[in-house]
Amino acid sequence: MFTLHNGDCLQYMRSMQSESVDCIITDPPYGINIKTGFNGDDKSISYDDGFSVMFFLDEYVKQWNRILKPNSAIYVFTRYDVMPYWWIRMKGCFDMKNCIVWSKGGGGTGDLKGNYIGTHEMILFGAKGRHILSGKRESNVWEYSKCKPDLHPMQKPVDLLSNIIFHSTKEGDVIFDPFSGSGQTGKAALINGRSFIGCEIDERYYRLAQSGLESIEPFTPSNNRLHLTGGTVPAQGDLFTPEDLPSEGKLPAPTPRR
Ligand SMILES: C[S@@+](CC[C@H](N)C(=O)[O-])C[C@H]1O[C@@H](n2cnc3c(N)ncnc32)[C@H](O)[C@@H]1O
């Protein structure tokens, strides 16, 4: 089950009930004015001007805290240069637990001779109250190949999002993504038997997300695709085995790559 809203997430969040979502997974514009000419189309990102999102930061974080159920988790994608702004705001509302490093490989653009290649992004992980993670303990460095941005220039891999979902939600939970872009968080939610609520202000991405989510076949325990799409996570010896499945869950164990 999903609900996708085409509009400003702040307005939408103000209309949401308190303590109504089980997990927030989101990827706000980094505020870096990114512009790519993918397939000749304008693939710029709304409100990525380095000002708009930052202006409302306090209000976003306050709303997230209000709509999250107690003892739930929040994951926010960010980058080294804007991470401090998010961290400081989120720390005022959440128990900030970690900064997961997503090592995504691949090459880079930018200053080819005067800078290092950027091959990681960050995911801020916080909790409202005491949030217990499912599965065995993992390192905070996750290796997932970046996906081909065929829908959105900042498209995130469904297998990485599934790993978050595996650790921080259970079947039937409601996952909210206020900056849902092409709807990758929603896809990961639906294929794993969770419900999804998303907001996207840009009609192009909203439409893509809507049709992508409509095409997901309904979840059944036998087509559960958690971790089956090839991510790599544990880097710490504490690897998953089939016996590690939560007793109430039906999730397959991830296949670790050493
Ligand atoms: C970094 S992208 C998310 C990409 C997404 N993770 C994916 O895999 O496709 C951020 C998205 O937030 C949207 N956005 C920006 N400001 C917004 C707002 N106030 N409300 C809702 N969406 C917004 C942008 O249009 C953009 O698509």
The ligand as an SDF file (V2000), in Angstrom:
LIG
                    3D

 27 29  0  0  0  0  0  0  0  0999 V2000
   18.0750   13.9300   -3.7540 C   0  0  0  0  0  0  0  0  0  0  0  0
   16.5320   13.8350   -4.5070 S   0  0  0  0  0  0  0  0  0  0  0  0
   15.8540   12.2700   -4.0000 C   0  0  0  0  0  0  0  0  0  0  0  0
   16.2100   11.1400   -4.9350 C   0  0  0  0  0  0  0  0  0  0  0  0
   15.6370    9.7950   -4.4870 C   0  0  0  0  0  0  0  0  0  0  0  0
   16.3460    9.3110   -3.3270 N   0  0  0  0  0  0  0  0  0  0  0  0
   15.6990    8.7610   -5.5820 C   0  0  0  0  0  0  0  0  0  0  0  0
   16.2870    7.6790   -5.3830 O   0  0  0  0  0  0  0  0  0  0  0  0
   15.1430    9.0140   -6.6630 O   0  0  0  0  0  0  0  0  0  0  0  0
   15.5550   14.9760   -3.6210 C   0  0  0  0  0  0  0  0  0  0  0  0
   14.1660   15.1930   -4.1870 C   0  0  0  0  0  0  0  0  0  0  0  0
   13.4470   16.0750   -3.3170 O   0  0  0  0  0  0  0  0  0  0  0  0
   12.5520   16.8490   -4.1080 C   0  0  0  0  0  0  0  0  0  0  0  0
   12.1690   18.0250   -3.3120 N   0  0  0  0  0  0  0  0  0  0  0  0
   12.8690   19.1590   -3.0990 C   0  0  0  0  0  0  0  0  0  0  0  0
   12.2090   19.9850   -2.2570 N   0  0  0  0  0  0  0  0  0  0  0  0
   11.0610   19.3460   -1.9100 C   0  0  0  0  0  0  0  0  0  0  0  0
    9.9680   19.6670   -1.0490 C   0  0  0  0  0  0  0  0  0  0  0  0
    9.9280   20.8190   -0.3810 N   0  0  0  0  0  0  0  0  0  0  0  0
    8.9730   18.7570   -0.9010 N   0  0  0  0  0  0  0  0  0  0  0  0
    8.9980   17.5750   -1.5710 C   0  0  0  0  0  0  0  0  0  0  0  0
   10.0090   17.2170   -2.4160 N   0  0  0  0  0  0  0  0  0  0  0  0
   11.0310   18.0830   -2.5830 C   0  0  0  0  0  0  0  0  0  0  0  0
   13.3460   17.1410   -5.3790 C   0  0  0  0  0  0  0  0  0  0  0  0
   12.4890   17.4280   -6.4520 O   0  0  0  0  0  0  0  0  0  0  0  0
   14.1370   15.8270   -5.5610 C   0  0  0  0  0  0  0  0  0  0  0  0
   13.5000   14.9610   -6.4680 O   0  0  0  0  0  0  0  0  0  0  0  0
  1  2  1  0
  2  3  1  0
  2 10  1  0
  3  4  1  0
  4  5  1  0
  5  6  1  0
  5  7  1  0
  7  8  2  0
  7  9  1  0
 10 11  1  0
 11 12  1  0
 11 26  1  0
 12 13  1  0
 13 14  1  0
 13 24  1  0
 14 15  1  0
 14 23  1  0
 15 16  2  0
 16 17  1  0
 17 18  1  0
 17 23  2  0
 18 19  1  0
 18 20  2  0
 20 21  1  0
 21 22  2  0
 22 23  1  0
 24 25  1  0
 24 26  1  0
 26 27  1  0
M  CHG  2   2   1   9  -1
M  END
$$$$
